[in-house]
Amino acid sequence: MFNGQCKLFVFCGFLLLFVLFQGMVILKPASVPKPIRATYGAKITNLWKYYLTRTDFTFETTYVRTFEFGTTPASRSPGERLPDNNHQLSPERIIWNSPENVPSDAKNTSYRVHTERTYKETFVEVSSRNFTDILRKPPVAHLRNFKNPCWIERASEIRHSIMDGNFKGEIRCLPYFFVAGFPKCGTTDLYRRLALHPQIQPPCAKEPHWWTRRRYQKGRSLLTYLKCFQKAAERIAESNNYTIVVTEPRHKITMDCSASTLWDQTNWRFIPQNNLTYDEPTVTNIHSIHHLLPNAKMIVIMRNPTDRLYSDYLYFNSGLSASNFHKFVIRSIGILEDCFKKRTTRACLYDKQFQRTLQVRLYIGVYSVYIEDWFQLYPREQFLFLQSEDYGANVTKSILNVFRFLDLDSPEKSKLHSIEESPNANTRSKKNKNLGDMLPETRTMLEKFYSPWNKRLAKLLNDSLYLWT
């Protein structure tokens, strides 16, 4: 019995030492910055909660702040945009401290957001070295003889290497144009046909999604995006001789066909130029693209938002049925309209966590809001708008229209014929076709919801076809 008690005593002693050691690690970790140690030293639960939920950023460069926001005035009409000097919300309670009192070693950082339905938000502030701040990069001077925006990296090395005939620099290119949206509107089919034109060099993938999503992930620098266009850049340059590259005209171009480019601004809190006490962004991905590519051309293909939503539902979901879709639409319309009453339209549409409360991606069909943001920086002349319905009815006419917009040569008859006869891409599967159309009452409900937004779009583009009546 005595031996048993000794063993128990020794075991408890080791357990106590282990607990004390773990406590020292949690309360005073050498790798955790002083602001966290000072503020959260006694709040082990908060540290463990973050430690267990974090995924892709280094712990030693993280600061945590929590805010609870009130809502914007209800006197605002749906879709009304707040003036730039009136974005700030009145905080009900600030747990850590105000943005003005952020520690000096936490400046120039990007942010990751976790939002609950109650709009209580926790901002995890992360070192900016994990994020490419495009707006702080000086614009690159492009080669004048290239139609596509390209440049030579390490040009000084190239000049020194001309004498021995070695080409040590690398040609870099960004896209000349974007097929910027929208999903389930025919972007994949358009991309595959455009890639058949001899003057268009496709990138490594149809949808890099770099501007809207992947540049906010660890290790996804601008260089990773440029590498997606590396083979296209080499085909555009057509030579590894420096003298030829910088003098001979080059007419080939490349493209980015990420269908999220036009509408997905949900990572705006990562952008250091935005104020986290605002409920919507003042700086978006559009500013970053415009900073490097002010002359980029945008092709936007749109579909009746009611049909687009049903196609989107069939493509991205399981357990499909028209009745389930009807239930999801009822719930999503209620949630989104309630948000429009409490917050600005942009605040609702650009809130990633709020979007996840919707069972169908209803928000993507509010085309006019996204296009208005783009028109703030890009002129109308740099856009080509297509309707999916017209595109499907006459592919040849639409494709030739795109070629003219991009100032491309008309392809030879044989090449044009191969473009016309290319099989339709990403069409509705046989399994989904067997599900039939959406219920008539669902269509009526969606048409009522989208009607004011379609009117706003038709007025914006001065084209009544976008009423979809």
RODO-2510 file (C-alpha; in nm, 4 decimals, decimal comma):
residues 469
     n   res          X          Y          Z
     1     m     0,0000     0,0000     0,0000
     2     f     0,2888     0,2292     0,0938
     3     n     0,4544     0,1643    -0,2427
     4     g     0,1283     0,2436    -0,4163
     5     q     0,1028     0,5747    -0,2313
     6     c     0,4634     0,6633    -0,3258
     7     k     0,3957     0,5891    -0,6879
     8     l     0,0838     0,8020    -0,6773
     9     f     0,2778     1,0842    -0,5055
    10     v     0,5562     1,0713    -0,7672
    11     f     0,3012     1,0659    -1,0486
    12     c     0,1178     1,3688    -0,9053
    13     g     0,4495     1,5502    -0,8634
    14     f     0,5439     1,4950    -1,2267
    15     l     0,1940     1,5984    -1,3340
    16     l     0,2208     1,9211    -1,1307
    17     l     0,5600     2,0029    -1,2820
    18     f     0,4202     1,9398    -1,6296
    19     v     0,1220     2,1705    -1,5664
    20     l     0,3485     2,4453    -1,4279
    21     f     0,5789     2,4150    -1,7277
    22     q     0,2877     2,4370    -1,9695
    23     g     0,1567     2,7403    -1,7825
    24     m     0,4912     2,9151    -1,8200
    25     v     0,4902     2,8434    -2,1920
    26     i     0,1376     2,9788    -2,2340
    27     l     0,1696     3,2818    -2,0101
    28     k     0,5146     3,3922    -2,1213
    29     p     0,5952     3,2380    -2,4583
    30     a     0,9159     3,3877    -2,5939
    31     s     0,7839     3,3854    -2,9495
    32     v     0,4627     3,5766    -2,8701
    33     p     0,4916     3,9566    -2,9039
    34     k     0,4694     4,1703    -2,5907
    35     p     0,1258     4,3209    -2,6751
    36     i    -0,0280     3,9743    -2,6624
    37     r     0,1631     3,8767    -2,3465
    38     a     0,0529     4,1941    -2,1691
    39     t    -0,3106     4,1770    -2,2770
    40     y    -0,3815     3,8070    -2,2944
    41     g    -0,1293     3,6712    -2,0415
    42     a    -0,4035     3,5725    -1,7985
    43     k    -0,6538     3,4694    -2,0636
    44     i    -0,5323     3,1216    -2,1470
    45     t    -0,8668     3,0287    -2,3002
    46     n    -0,8403     3,2984    -2,5655
    47     l    -0,4874     3,1948    -2,6538
    48     w    -0,5792     2,8301    -2,6833
    49     k    -0,8903     2,9175    -2,8852
    50     y    -0,6768     3,1021    -3,1377
    51     y    -0,3974     2,8475    -3,1244
    52     l    -0,6364     2,5654    -3,2128
    53     t    -0,8257     2,7503    -3,4857
    54     r    -0,5421     2,9210    -3,6718
    55     t    -0,4466     2,7540    -3,9966
    56     d    -0,1938     2,9224    -4,2189
    57     f    -0,0114     3,2080    -4,0453
    58     t     0,2834     3,2024    -3,8080
    59     f     0,1930     3,2353    -3,4408
    60     e     0,4874     3,4585    -3,3526
    61     t     0,3688     3,7408    -3,5803
    62     t     0,0057     3,7467    -3,4722
    63     y    -0,1893     4,0061    -3,2768
    64     v    -0,5506     3,9562    -3,1749
    65     r    -0,8187     4,2207    -3,1244
    66     t    -1,1926     4,1804    -3,0794
    67     f    -1,4652     4,4337    -3,1591
    68     e    -1,8418     4,4341    -3,1298
    69     f    -2,0010     4,6667    -3,3817
    70     g    -2,3375     4,8343    -3,3888
    71     t    -2,5269     4,8708    -3,7154
    72     t    -2,5515     5,1528    -3,9652
    73     p    -2,8619     5,3780    -3,9696
    74     a    -3,1811     5,2092    -4,0878
    75     s    -3,2915     5,5293    -4,2665
    76     r    -3,0749     5,4344    -4,5654
    77     s    -3,2453     5,2995    -4,8762
    78     p    -3,1374     4,9529    -5,0017
    79     g    -2,8289     4,9729    -5,2192
    80     e    -2,7358     5,3246    -5,1080
    81     r    -2,3609     5,3700    -5,0717
    82     l    -2,2248     5,5575    -4,7711
    83     p    -2,0063     5,8615    -4,8490
    84     d    -1,6347     5,8080    -4,7941
    85     n    -1,6350     6,0188    -4,4771
    86     n    -1,9235     5,8276    -4,3198
    87     h    -1,8238     5,4624    -4,3296
    88     q    -1,7292     5,4360    -3,9645
    89     l    -1,9610     5,2499    -3,7310
    90     s    -2,0055     5,3310    -3,3665
    91     p    -1,8434     5,0540    -3,1618
    92     e    -2,0538     4,9338    -2,8703
    93     r    -1,7555     4,7869    -2,6918
    94     i    -1,3856     4,7493    -2,7639
    95     i    -1,2243     4,4661    -2,5764
    96     w    -0,8556     4,5078    -2,6593
    97     n    -0,8048     4,8674    -2,7684
    98     s    -0,8925     5,1066    -3,0499
    99     p    -0,7239     5,0962    -3,3936
   100     e    -0,5569     5,4291    -3,3157
   101     n    -0,3701     5,2652    -3,0275
   102     v    -0,2332     4,9687    -3,2165
   103     p     0,1274     4,9007    -3,1011
   104     s     0,3965     5,0450    -3,3241
   105     d     0,5286     4,6985    -3,4083
   106     a     0,1827     4,6014    -3,5367
   107     k     0,1676     4,8691    -3,8077
   108     n     0,1548     4,7976    -4,1819
   109     t    -0,0164     4,4656    -4,1410
   110     s    -0,2874     4,2713    -4,3126
   111     y    -0,5904     4,1183    -4,1465
   112     r    -0,7792     3,7940    -4,1257
   113     v    -1,1419     3,8061    -4,0182
   114     h    -1,3726     3,5673    -3,8319
   115     t    -1,7326     3,6948    -3,8243
   116     e    -2,0407     3,5562    -3,6533
   117     r    -2,4019     3,6105    -3,7564
   118     t    -2,4354     3,8696    -3,4796
   119     y    -2,1656     4,0783    -3,6526
   120     k    -1,9303     4,0318    -3,3634
   121     e    -1,5935     4,0260    -3,5383
   122     t    -1,2502     3,9087    -3,4338
   123     f    -0,9626     4,0477    -3,6359
   124     v    -0,6396     3,8525    -3,6428
   125     e    -0,3687     4,0927    -3,7446
   126     v    -0,0860     3,9277    -3,9338
   127     s     0,2554     4,0435    -4,0460
   128     s     0,2465     4,2023    -4,3915
   129     r     0,5276     3,9770    -4,5120
   130     n     0,2587     3,7125    -4,5693
   131     f     0,0761     3,9416    -4,8117
   132     t     0,1713     4,1196    -5,1324
   133     d     0,0760     4,4847    -5,0873
   134     i     0,0445     4,5717    -5,4541
   135     l    -0,0325     4,9390    -5,3893
   136     r     0,3134     4,9876    -5,2371
   137     k     0,4918     4,8388    -5,5343
   138     p     0,6005     5,0888    -5,8002
   139     p     0,4349     5,0200    -6,1373
   140     v     0,6630     4,8376    -6,3791
   141     a     0,7609     5,0008    -6,7082
   142     h     0,6383     4,7686    -6,9842
   143     l     0,8222     4,6935    -7,3055
   144     r     0,6942     4,9396    -7,5644
   145     n     0,7126     4,6999    -7,8563
   146     f     0,4875     4,4494    -7,6795
   147     k     0,1119     4,4680    -7,7034
   148     n     0,0862     4,2627    -7,3840
   149     p     0,2172     4,4188    -7,0593
   150     c     0,5603     4,2551    -7,0260
   151     w     0,9022     4,3510    -6,8925
   152     i     1,2492     4,2074    -6,8483
   153     e     1,3587     4,1104    -6,4989
   154     r     1,7212     4,1625    -6,3966
   155     a     1,7819     4,3854    -6,6986
   156     s     2,1262     4,4926    -6,5681
   157     e     2,2447     4,1312    -6,5802
   158     i     2,1112     4,1005    -6,9337
   159     r     2,3023     4,4012    -7,0594
   160     h     2,6256     4,2591    -6,9214
   161     s     2,5535     3,9211    -7,0768
   162     i     2,4867     4,0405    -7,4321
   163     m     2,8564     4,0247    -7,5191
   164     d     2,8834     3,6518    -7,4565
   165     g     2,5414     3,5754    -7,6031
   166     n     2,3895     3,4475    -7,2790
   167     f     2,0360     3,5564    -7,1884
   168     k     2,0250     3,5625    -6,8075
   169     g     1,7123     3,7719    -6,7555
   170     e     1,3549     3,6496    -6,7609
   171     i     1,0611     3,7845    -6,9532
   172     r     0,7651     3,8553    -6,7234
   173     c     0,4104     3,9239    -6,8349
   174     l     0,0783     4,0126    -6,6752
   175     p    -0,2529     3,9538    -6,8562
   176     y    -0,3609     4,1907    -7,1322
   177     f    -0,7259     4,1223    -7,0579
   178     f    -0,9553     3,9550    -6,8056
   179     v    -1,2639     3,7440    -6,8567
   180     a    -1,3709     3,8771    -6,5203
   181     g    -1,7066     3,7120    -6,4545
   182     f    -1,9540     3,5834    -6,3792
   183     p    -1,9560     3,2153    -6,2721
   184     k    -2,1995     2,9837    -6,4527
   185     c    -2,2404     3,2358    -6,7330
   186     g    -2,0188     3,0729    -6,9961
   187     t    -1,6705     3,1901    -6,8963
   188     t    -1,5176     2,8431    -6,9361
   189     d    -1,6580     2,7989    -7,2861
   190     l    -1,5429     3,1480    -7,3849
   191     y    -1,1956     3,0823    -7,2447
   192     r    -1,1498     2,7601    -7,4405
   193     r    -1,2528     2,9227    -7,7667
   194     l    -1,0322     3,2273    -7,7081
   195     a    -0,7340     3,0018    -7,6356
   196     l    -0,7636     2,8653    -7,9915
   197     h    -0,6801     3,2049    -8,1425
   198     p    -0,3135     3,2018    -8,2550
   199     q    -0,2452     3,5415    -8,0966
   200     i    -0,3759     3,4460    -7,7501
   201     q    -0,1428     3,2498    -7,5248
   202     p    -0,3276     3,0798    -7,2365
   203     p    -0,1890     3,0876    -6,8803
   204     c    -0,1114     2,7836    -6,6638
   205     a    -0,4779     2,7613    -6,5592
   206     k    -0,8050     2,9166    -6,6649
   207     e    -0,8710     3,0576    -6,3180
   208     p    -0,5678     3,1535    -6,1059
   209     h    -0,8006     3,3439    -5,8645
   210     w    -0,4899     3,5286    -5,7468
   211     w    -0,6235     3,8823    -5,7226
   212     t    -0,9307     3,7911    -5,5213
   213     r    -0,8191     3,4954    -5,3092
   214     r    -0,4804     3,3332    -5,3408
   215     r    -0,2631     3,6413    -5,2925
   216     y    -0,3957     3,6554    -4,9365
   217     q    -0,2628     3,3071    -4,8627
   218     k     0,0795     3,2378    -4,7214
   219     g     0,3470     3,1966    -4,9861
   220     r     0,1288     3,3218    -5,2739
   221     s     0,3369     3,6230    -5,3740
   222     l     0,3158     3,8190    -5,6980
   223     l     0,5931     3,5953    -5,8296
   224     t     0,3683     3,2889    -5,8003
   225     y     0,1113     3,4693    -6,0135
   226     l     0,3721     3,5689    -6,2706
   227     k     0,4912     3,2091    -6,2941
   228     c     0,1434     3,1124    -6,4084
   229     f     0,2098     3,3259    -6,7182
   230     q     0,5732     3,2217    -6,7658
   231     k     0,5213     2,9864    -7,0607
   232     a     0,2807     3,2334    -7,2181
   233     a     0,5409     3,5087    -7,1711
   234     e     0,8067     3,3040    -7,3454
   235     r     0,5719     3,2350    -7,6366
   236     i     0,4837     3,6054    -7,6525
   237     a     0,8536     3,7032    -7,6612
   238     e     0,9278     3,4395    -7,9281
   239     s     1,3003     3,4691    -7,8553
   240     n     1,5598     3,4553    -7,5788
   241     n     1,7811     3,7109    -7,7532
   242     y     1,7737     4,0393    -7,5591
   243     t     1,8199     4,2636    -7,8639
   244     i     1,5322     4,1011    -8,0510
   245     v     1,3054     4,0961    -7,7475
   246     v     1,3278     4,4689    -7,6829
   247     t     1,3103     4,5848    -8,0466
   248     e     1,0894     4,3585    -8,2589
   249     p     0,7107     4,4133    -8,2292
   250     r     0,5160     4,1491    -8,0413
   251     h     0,1414     4,1153    -8,0983
   252     k     0,0548     3,8108    -7,8888
   253     i    -0,1330     3,8481    -7,5601
   254     t    -0,2362     3,6431    -7,2592
   255     m    -0,5395     3,6433    -7,0305
   256     d    -0,6762     3,5766    -6,6835
   257     c    -1,0217     3,4164    -6,6846
   258     s    -1,0871     3,3903    -6,3116
   259     a    -1,4647     3,4228    -6,2800
   260     s    -1,4253     3,5732    -5,9304
   261     t    -1,2316     3,8809    -6,0445
   262     l    -1,5300     4,1079    -6,0944
   263     w    -1,7369     4,0326    -5,7856
   264     d    -1,5286     3,8816    -5,5028
   265     q    -1,4017     4,1563    -5,2708
   266     t    -1,4554     3,9588    -4,9497
   267     n    -1,0876     3,9684    -4,8491
   268     w    -1,0830     4,3472    -4,8319
   269     r    -0,9861     4,3445    -4,4636
   270     f    -0,6477     4,2011    -4,5615
   271     i    -0,5655     4,5199    -4,7532
   272     p    -0,3645     4,7471    -4,5207
   273     q    -0,5110     5,0660    -4,6700
   274     n    -0,8589     4,9781    -4,5390
   275     n    -0,9805     5,0881    -4,1975
   276     l    -1,1078     4,7976    -3,9906
   277     t    -1,3639     5,0103    -3,8107
   278     y    -1,5458     5,0583    -4,1424
   279     d    -1,8153     4,8137    -4,2416
   280     e    -1,7187     4,8131    -4,6098
   281     p    -1,3987     4,8692    -4,8090
   282     t    -1,2633     5,1940    -4,9464
   283     v    -0,9815     5,0037    -5,1211
   284     t    -1,0528     4,6819    -5,3130
   285     n    -0,8809     4,4382    -5,5470
   286     i    -0,9795     4,6741    -5,8270
   287     h    -0,7313     4,9317    -5,6983
   288     s    -0,4544     4,6712    -5,6987
   289     i    -0,5281     4,5594    -6,0550
   290     h    -0,5559     4,9185    -6,1753
   291     h    -0,2267     5,0070    -6,0060
   292     l    -0,0343     4,7548    -6,2185
   293     l    -0,2679     4,7276    -6,5193
   294     p    -0,4484     5,0587    -6,5805
   295     n    -0,5029     4,9726    -6,9480
   296     a    -0,6323     4,6195    -6,8961
   297     k    -0,9414     4,5208    -7,0913
   298     m    -1,2325     4,3488    -6,9198
   299     i    -1,4744     4,1030    -7,0758
   300     v    -1,7853     4,0450    -6,8645
   301     i    -2,0389     3,7804    -6,9575
   302     m    -2,3694     3,7888    -6,7703
   303     r    -2,6721     3,5636    -6,7589
   304     n    -3,0234     3,6108    -6,6294
   305     p    -2,9404     3,6026    -6,2554
   306     t    -3,2347     3,3729    -6,1835
   307     d    -3,1072     3,1071    -6,4266
   308     r    -2,7490     3,1671    -6,3148
   309     l    -2,8389     3,0921    -5,9533
   310     y    -3,0082     2,7613    -6,0349
   311     s    -2,7132     2,6530    -6,2484
   312     d    -2,4764     2,7554    -5,9686
   313     y    -2,6790     2,5505    -5,7192
   314     l    -2,6723     2,2409    -5,9401
   315     y    -2,2968     2,2717    -5,9989
   316     f    -2,1741     2,3296    -5,6439
   317     n    -2,4154     2,1300    -5,4258
   318     s    -2,5134     1,7737    -5,3459
   319     g    -2,8511     1,6293    -5,2440
   320     l    -3,0095     1,8275    -5,5234
   321     s    -3,3778     1,8814    -5,5861
   322     a    -3,5982     2,1650    -5,7071
   323     s    -3,7849     2,1629    -5,3748
   324     n    -3,4627     2,1974    -5,1738
   325     f    -3,3549     2,4810    -5,3995
   326     h    -3,6884     2,6528    -5,3331
   327     k    -3,6373     2,6271    -4,9537
   328     f    -3,2829     2,7591    -4,9795
   329     v    -3,3948     3,0535    -5,1913
   330     i    -3,6663     3,1527    -4,9422
   331     r    -3,4180     3,1497    -4,6522
   332     s    -3,1415     3,3264    -4,8432
   333     i    -3,3640     3,6063    -4,9712
   334     g    -3,4900     3,6674    -4,6180
   335     i    -3,1381     3,6811    -4,4714
   336     l    -2,9987     3,9036    -4,7491
   337     e    -3,2890     4,1496    -4,7456
   338     d    -3,2604     4,1734    -4,3683
   339     c    -2,8915     4,2542    -4,4074
   340     f    -2,9701     4,5252    -4,6652
   341     k    -3,1961     4,6923    -4,4070
   342     k    -2,9275     4,6953    -4,1367
   343     r    -2,6100     4,7528    -4,3375
   344     t    -2,5054     4,8978    -4,6707
   345     t    -2,5378     4,6811    -4,9800
   346     r    -2,1604     4,6690    -5,0253
   347     a    -2,1111     4,5713    -4,6617
   348     c    -2,3386     4,2700    -4,7094
   349     l    -2,2046     4,1663    -5,0488
   350     y    -1,8385     4,1969    -4,9438
   351     d    -1,8682     4,0101    -4,6124
   352     k    -1,7297     3,6594    -4,6497
   353     q    -1,8643     3,5263    -4,3212
   354     f    -2,2088     3,6668    -4,3903
   355     q    -2,2067     3,5034    -4,7350
   356     r    -2,1544     3,1677    -4,5683
   357     t    -2,4883     3,2022    -4,3899
   358     l    -2,6650     3,1856    -4,7277
   359     q    -2,7444     2,8428    -4,8664
   360     v    -2,7345     2,9624    -5,2280
   361     r    -2,5052     3,2285    -5,3762
   362     l    -2,7819     3,4805    -5,4273
   363     y    -2,5451     3,7759    -5,3945
   364     i    -2,3498     3,7062    -5,7147
   365     g    -2,6492     3,8052    -5,9305
   366     v    -2,6494     4,1632    -5,7969
   367     y    -2,4313     4,2541    -6,0962
   368     s    -2,4778     4,6313    -6,0901
   369     v    -2,3103     4,6852    -5,7512
   370     y    -1,9893     4,5148    -5,8610
   371     i    -1,9766     4,6902    -6,1985
   372     e    -2,0321     5,0302    -6,0358
   373     d    -1,7220     4,9730    -5,8243
   374     w    -1,5186     4,8913    -6,1348
   375     f    -1,6449     5,2008    -6,3147
   376     q    -1,4936     5,4097    -6,0352
   377     l    -1,1461     5,3311    -6,1744
   378     y    -1,1843     5,1890    -6,5249
   379     p    -1,3621     5,3725    -6,8093
   380     r    -1,6564     5,2129    -6,9861
   381     e    -1,4504     5,1834    -7,3067
   382     q    -1,2279     4,9180    -7,1490
   383     f    -1,5232     4,6830    -7,0941
   384     l    -1,7021     4,4469    -7,3267
   385     f    -2,0323     4,3183    -7,1877
   386     l    -2,1860     4,0008    -7,3268
   387     q    -2,5106     3,8221    -7,2507
   388     s    -2,4905     3,4473    -7,2082
   389     e    -2,8176     3,4100    -7,3949
   390     d    -2,6835     3,5948    -7,7008
   391     y    -2,3504     3,4164    -7,6786
   392     g    -2,5163     3,0748    -7,6830
   393     a    -2,7468     3,1699    -7,9700
   394     n    -2,4667     3,2954    -8,1962
   395     v    -2,1193     3,1943    -8,0820
   396     t    -1,9472     3,3087    -8,4022
   397     k    -2,0847     3,6618    -8,3827
   398     s    -1,9915     3,6908    -8,0158
   399     i    -1,6382     3,5552    -8,0658
   400     l    -1,5689     3,7914    -8,3563
   401     n    -1,6962     4,0763    -8,1402
   402     v    -1,4453     3,9773    -7,8721
   403     f    -1,1611     3,9611    -8,1256
   404     r    -1,2415     4,3136    -8,2449
   405     f    -1,2552     4,4409    -7,8884
   406     l    -0,9079     4,2934    -7,8240
   407     d    -0,7719     4,4327    -8,1535
   408     l    -0,6796     4,0863    -8,2761
   409     d    -0,6448     3,9749    -8,6339
   410     s    -0,9380     3,7810    -8,7738
   411     p    -0,8326     3,4149    -8,7825
   412     e    -0,8189     3,2196    -9,1053
   413     k    -1,1366     3,0420    -9,2103
   414     s    -1,0062     2,7020    -9,1039
   415     k    -0,9075     2,8311    -8,7610
   416     l    -1,2358     3,0184    -8,7217
   417     h    -1,4214     2,7006    -8,8150
   418     s    -1,2350     2,5053    -8,5454
   419     i    -1,3245     2,7766    -8,2928
   420     e    -1,6911     2,7610    -8,3952
   421     e    -1,7034     2,3816    -8,3854
   422     s    -1,5288     2,3492    -8,0498
   423     p    -1,7614     2,1512    -7,8177
   424     n    -1,9477     2,3474    -7,5551
   425     a    -1,7636     2,3475    -7,2231
   426     n    -1,8899     2,3017    -6,8683
   427     t    -2,2486     2,2340    -6,9693
   428     r    -2,5180     2,0895    -6,7449
   429     s    -2,4601     1,7213    -6,6731
   430     k    -2,7066     1,4504    -6,7695
   431     k    -2,7733     1,3815    -6,4016
   432     n    -2,8634     1,7449    -6,3382
   433     k    -3,0776     1,7629    -6,6496
   434     n    -3,2898     1,4834    -6,5079
   435     l    -3,3746     1,7074    -6,2111
   436     g    -3,5651     1,9376    -6,4425
   437     d    -3,6155     2,3122    -6,4099
   438     m    -3,6706     2,5095    -6,0916
   439     l    -4,0249     2,5340    -5,9599
   440     p    -4,2394     2,8122    -6,1162
   441     e    -4,2937     2,9728    -5,7758
   442     t    -3,9167     2,9794    -5,7195
   443     r    -3,8643     3,1601    -6,0498
   444     t    -4,1332     3,4134    -5,9654
   445     m    -3,9752     3,4826    -5,6282
   446     l    -3,6250     3,5255    -5,7729
   447     e    -3,7428     3,7479    -6,0562
   448     k    -3,9090     3,9735    -5,8010
   449     f    -3,5905     3,9872    -5,5922
   450     y    -3,3589     4,0597    -5,8857
   451     s    -3,5901     4,3008    -6,0695
   452     p    -3,4666     4,6264    -5,9056
   453     w    -3,1049     4,5227    -5,9488
   454     n    -3,1610     4,4369    -6,3164
   455     k    -3,3205     4,7795    -6,3694
   456     r    -3,0188     4,9402    -6,2088
   457     l    -2,7884     4,7369    -6,4356
   458     a    -2,9851     4,8236    -6,7515
   459     k    -2,9628     5,1922    -6,6613
   460     l    -2,5918     5,1675    -6,5843
   461     l    -2,5127     5,0008    -6,9180
   462     n    -2,7838     5,1908    -7,1088
   463     d    -2,9162     4,8634    -7,2477
   464     s    -3,2679     4,7341    -7,1821
   465     l    -3,1622     4,3780    -7,2715
   466     y    -3,0258     4,3472    -6,9186
   467     l    -3,3759     4,3677    -6,7761
   468     w    -3,4197     4,0011    -6,8779
   469     t    -3,7948     4,0475    -6,9131
***
